Amino acid sequence: MDKKQHYNADDLKILEGLEAVRVRPGMYIGSTGVNGLHHILWEIVDNAVDEAANGYADEIKVTLHADGSASVEDNGRGMPTDVNSKAGMSGVEVIFTKLHAGGKFDSENYAFSGGLHGVGASVTNALSKWLKVEVYRGNVFKMSFSSYFDKAKKKWMCGIPDAPLTDTGVKASKKGTFVHFMPDSEVFETVEWNYDTVFKRLKELAFLNKGVKISLADEREVYSVQKDEDEEGNEREIKVKEPPREPVTFCYEGGLKDFVKYLNDGQTPLYSEPLYYSDVKDIQVKGAPAGKIKIEFALAHTKDDSESLFSFVNNISTVEGGYHETGFHSGLLKAVNDYARANGFLKAKDPAFIADDIKEGLTAVLTVKLANVEFEGQTKTKLGNPEVKAPVEQTVIEGMQKLLAVRGNKSVFDEIAKKAKFAADDRIKHRAERDVAKAASENDGLNLVGKLASCSGKNPDMNELFIVEGDSAGGTAKQARVRQYQSILPLRGKPLNVQKKSALQALQNEEIKTMISAIGAGFNRSFDVSKTNYKKVIILSDADQDGMHIRCILLTFFFKYMRDLVNAGFVYIGMPPLYKVYKKDVTEYAYDDAELDEKIKKVGKGYQLQRYKGLGEMSAEQLWDTTMNPATRNLIQVTVEDAAEAASVIEMLMGDKVEGRKDFLAQNANFNKVDGFIERVNFNKERKEVDD
Ligand code: 2B7
C-alpha cells in the first residue's frame, strides 16, 4: 500500500519506533482480525512462559477483565528495573518501547528463548489503548503507557510512557511481573477475546511446560444467543445472560507424557505409560552463531491405526511439520528397526520397516526450542531449518536406547516392534492383494476366465453370474442358460473357506481368483461395487448338507471381501426345487415339503413324484424352468445380516473361538443339526420373490 520503494535515513528513524507497528500491524501480528488480537496476548503470555521455562516462575495467571482488557501475571524474577546503560532507560521501558528488544538482557539465562518470540511486548504496547506494568522485585515498581492520536502533530503516538518507571517504595509481598493492557479498538476489527481460543492455548502451554500452573479467569459477562419469536411471529435472536465462567487452572506434572495421554483419551493404549525423553544438543543454524537446541518428545501407541504427531517449535504448533518432524520419524524408524532386528521381530530375510509401519497407532508430541528459527509454508507453521533434522534424529535414537535400558520398558519395545511387524506384514500383504486383485480386475472378466462360461452381453444391469456347485450341474447350466445374459462358473468340490484364511491365502485359490476376475470389481479394500460386471450374482448349490455348506462358505467370502456387493443387494441364492410332481403333460415343482402336498393336490390322482438329490440330476430344460428362468425361478436376495450370520456360523465352527464352538456343539449334538442351523439361517427367512 505504501508506494514508497526506498526509505531515506529520516524515514528509517521514524519507522524504527512503535509507530511502524501501527502503520503496518499485519507485518507484526499477521492480521488485525481475531487472530491478530490474540497475538498481542500471546506475546505477553510467551514472556511469562519463558520465565517459567527458564526455571524462575511456576505460576502464570491470565485474566480477561470485564472491561475487555487482559492481564498476565507471573511469579518470576520480575522484569529488570534498573537503567539499561545503552538505552538510557529502565529495562521495563526498553521491553515495552523498543522493537525486537527481546532477549538482549540475559543471554545466559535465556538460552532457548532469547529472540525466540517474534516481536515481543512492545508490539502489544503499540497496539493497545493503554498498558500498565507492575514489577515485584523487592519493591513494587509501576509504569504505564498510552496510545493516542496527536492532533497537533497529526500522527499516532503509540505506546508512549505516561511517566518513567517508578519505584513506589512499597515492599512487594510477592515476586514477578504483572502486565495489563487494553487492545485498541481502532486497530482491531474485533476486540472481543475468544474464551475457547485462550483456554485451548493455555492448556496446550501447560502441557508443554510441565509443572507450570497456568490459570485463566474470565471476568466478563457471558451471554448466549438464543432464537425467539417476536409478537408478529418473526424469528429473532436474543442475548441471554449466562452465569459467569468459573476460573480454570491447568497444571501437568507429567508434561508431554500427560499431553500424549490426553490425546489418546478414549483409545486403547498398547502399554501403560508413554515414553519420554529430552536432551540439549549443539546446533549451528546457517547465518547465526553456534547455539543450543532443546529437544523433547513423548510417545505412546494405541491399538488404533492412525498416527498423530503434534510438533512444536518454541512452543508454537508446527502444523505443517518441517525438519524436526523429519528427524523424529527417521530416528524413531531407526530405533525400532534396530530393536526389531536384534530381538527377532525382523528375521534376516525380512525387509526393514518403513516409516508407515512405525506410525500405525502412534501418538507423539515433539517439541524443539532453539534460536533463529525460520517458519515456512502456507500458514507459516513449518520449520524450515534443515540443521534441525540431525540433532533431533540423534536424540530420538539415543533416547530410545536409554529408554530401553529402563526397567520394565523391554515389554513396551516388544509391543512397539510387534505392532510395526503387524503393520509391515499387512502392508506387504495388501500390496500383493492389490496387485492380484488389480490383475484379476484388469482382465475384463467377461472373457473366458478359467472355467467361467461368460455371457456375451456387456450390461451389468442385465447380466447374471451363476456360481454352480459341481462340474456336472455346471455343464447342465451352461446348456440351459441364455448366453447373452447368463454366465456360469462351476465350482469343483467345496470352495476355500476364507474364514480362517488371510486375504492373500484366499487369493491363491483358483476358484476365488476366478470369482474376483469374473465380477471384475476388485477385492477386499480395493473392492469397488460400481465396477461390478453383474448385478446378480447367484449362488446355486444343492439343497443338501454339502450344498448348505458351500453356500455358507460363499456368503462368508462375499461378506468378508466383497461386502458392498451384498450391501447393494447383488448377491442371491438360487432355489432349486426338491420335488417334481408330474402326470402326462402337467409338471409342477415343489421347493419344500409343505409345497409338495399342495402340488400333489394340484396335479391330482395318478401323479408321479421325482425327488431331486441334486442339481446334477436335472435336465437342462428342467434346470432352466426351475432355477434359471427369470419368469419362473425362485431367488432369495441375500441381506448383509444373512451374510454376517453365515460368516459367524462358520466362525464359530471353524474359527479361533474354541469356547463358542464347544458350546455350540454341545447344544447341537450332531452335525446334521448344525447344518440344520445353517439351513435356518439361509432358508427360513421369509422367502422374497424379488425377480423380474
Ligand atoms: C525477553 C525479555 C522480554 N525479562 C527479563 C527478566 C525477567 C522477566 C522478563 C518477564 C509477562 C507478563 C506478566 C532476567 C525478557 C525480559 O529480562 S519478562 N520476566 N515476565 C513477563 O514478561 N511476563 C529477568 C534476568 C534477571 N532478572 C529478570
Residues whose N, C-alpha, C, O or C-beta is under 5 A from the ligand:
A	BS01	2B7	I44 N47 A48 E51 V72 E73 D74 G76 R77 G78 M79 P80 I95 G102 G103 F105 D106 T177 F178 V179
